[in-house]
Amino acid sequence: MKIKVAASIIASDFSCLEREIKKVEQAGIDILHIDIMDGHFVPNITIGPDVVRCISKITSLPLDVHLMIKKPERFIDDFIKAGSNMLTVHIETISVLGIRRQVSRLKPKGIRWGVSLNPATPLERIKPVLKYVDFVLVMSVNPGFSGQEFIPAVIPKIKKLRSIFEGDISVDGGINDKVAPRLIQAGANILASGSYIFSAKDTRLAIEKLKNMGR
């Protein structure tokens, strides 16, 4: 599968967010990964629909809005109106029935739907929804903050997931050019990276390194 790279803007400089987004866009990024945190599900607070709306006006990149929030159903429509074309919810925050309802409602609108799970959450939790979602986001750090160290224990989970799921498998947390080959070998095809990309001296080279790991 073709390897895609998502730039996680939580690691960008928000004082010049437009410039940061243009930089990664021109450097060949495939997706913008936008972490939404509420201070309840995760111990941090980030941004809301208004910022996503502003981002959608300055880029044509797909926006993967990663809802790390309790009761995500309350805000899904707001983020769609703001310009999100990919939505990711955590299996820890929504029921299987809730995901089925949202997917059946959103797919006709062209929204790609993803489910995420934390490092400690067993793969069995998402098995009932795999036939409904377009992609799975495997967290390789405990969500909440950028710059954390990759948790190697998620690699067997990715391998097992690839054996039962044909859609996109994205991995988020602590990803760099050292970790990427192991993830791709395990079956991941979307690498969401923040600090590695936004802190790179040569952004294009950093992105190309990740993409080329799959060749």
N, C-alpha and C positions, 0 to 999 in steps of 0.2 A: 504493500500500500504506500501511496505517496505520503511523505512526512510533511506535516504542516506545523508551523510555529505560531503560538499565540503570545502576544506581549501583555503581561499582567501589569496594568497601569498603577497598581498600588505601590510599585517600586519607582514610579516616575516622580519628577519634580512638579508638584501641583501648582507652583507659582508660575510655571510657564507650560501648562499642560498642552496647549495647542502645538507649541513647538516640539514638545516631546513626542506627541502622536505623529506629527508630520515626519519627524526623524525616523521613527520605526517603520512608518508607511513607505517612505522612500527607500528604506534599507531592505524591503522585501518581506515584511511581516505578513502573515496570512489572516490573522484574527486579532481583534482587541479583546482581551479578557478583563472584565470589569467586576471587581469584588465588591459586593454590597453587604455590609456588616451592620448589625443592629445593636451591638453591645449586650445582647442577651444570649443568642445561640453561640456567638463567639465573643471574646473579651476585647472588642474593638468596635469603633464606629467609623464608617467611611462616608459614602455619598448616597444620594437618592436620585429619583427620576429626573429632577431638573438638570443635574450635571450630565446625566446620560443624554438628555435632549440636546444639550449644548455640544456634546461630543459628536452626536449623529449629524450635526450640521457641518462639521469640519472634516469628515472622513467618509469614504465609501466602503471602508472595511467592515466585514461582519462584526457585530457587537455581541459577544457572549457575556450576558449579564448573569453572574454567579450569585444567586440569592442565598447568602449565609445568614438567614434570618428566620425567626420563629413565625409561624403562620404565613408562609409566602403567598398563599392565595389572595391575601388582602392587597398585594401590591403588583401582582402579575400584569394586570391590565394597564397600570400606570407605566410600567417599564416598556410594554409593547407600544403604547402611545408615544413614549419618549424616543423610540427608534430601535429598540432591541429586536434583532432577528434570530437570536439564540437565547434560550433561557435554561438555566441549570438550577435545579432545586436539590436539597439534601434529603435523602431517604430518612434521616433522623428527624425531619421537621414536617413531613407530609405522609399521609397514608397511601397505600397502593391504590385504593379507590380514588383518592384525591388526584393522583397522577393520571389515572385513566380518564377522569373527567376533564382535566385540563388539556390533555393531549388531544382528545376527541374534539374539543372546542377550538384548539389553536392550530392544529395541522392544516385545516382548510384555509387558514390565513397565511400559510407559508412559514410559520414559525417552527424552527428546529428545537426539539425538546431534549434536554439531557437530565440525567439523574447523577448525583454525586454521593460519595460515601467517605467518611473519615477513616484514617488509618486503622483505628481499633474496631470499626464496624465490619462484621463478617459479610462476605460476598452473598451469602444466602438471603440477606435482607433485600437485595435489589433484584434477585432472580425473577420474582413475579411481575416485574415491570419491564424486563428487557425487551419483550415483544412489542412494547408500545413506544419506546424512546428511540431517538436517532443516535445518541451517543451517551457514553458513560464517562464521568470525570472522577478519576481515582485521586484522592488527596494523598500526597506523599509527605506531608507535614501536618501537624495539628493546626487547623485553620485559625486565623486571627491576625497574624503578623507576617510581613515580608522579611526575607533574609534568613529564614530558618534552614537548618540542616536537613537534608534528604533522609527519609527513613527507609532503609533497604528492605525491611520486612514486607513492604507492599509489592515487591517484585513477584513473588509466588501468586499473589492475588491477581495481578495483571495477567499472568500466564494462564491461570484458571479461567479468568473472564474471557480471554481471547478464544479459548476452546469451546465456549458456549455462546459467544456473541459476535455477530458479523459486522456490526456498526462501528463507528469511530470510537476509539478509546483514547481519552485525553488524560494526561497526568499533570498535576499541579503541585509544586512545592520543592524548592531546593534544586531545581534542574539546571544543569550546566553541561558543558561538553564532555565532562568526565562521567556523568551519570547517564546521559542520553543513550549511549549504545546499549546499555543493559535494559533500558525501558523499551527501546525499539525491538530488541531481540525477544523480549517478553511478549510483544504484541501491540504496544502503544503506537499510535500514528499521529497524535497531536500532542505537542509538548508546550505547556504553558509555563513561561519563564518570566520572572520580573527582574530581580537584582542582576542576574547574569547579563541580561540584554541592556537594561538602562544604565548600568555602571560600566559597560564596555567602552574601551577607547575607540574601537572600530565596530560600530553597531552592525553594519552590513556583514562583516566577517563573522561576528558572533552568531548571527542568525543563519548564515550559510553553513557554519560548522554544524549546527544542530540539524539542519535539513539534510546535509550530506551524510550524516551518520546512517541513514537508511539505504545508502547506495552500495 
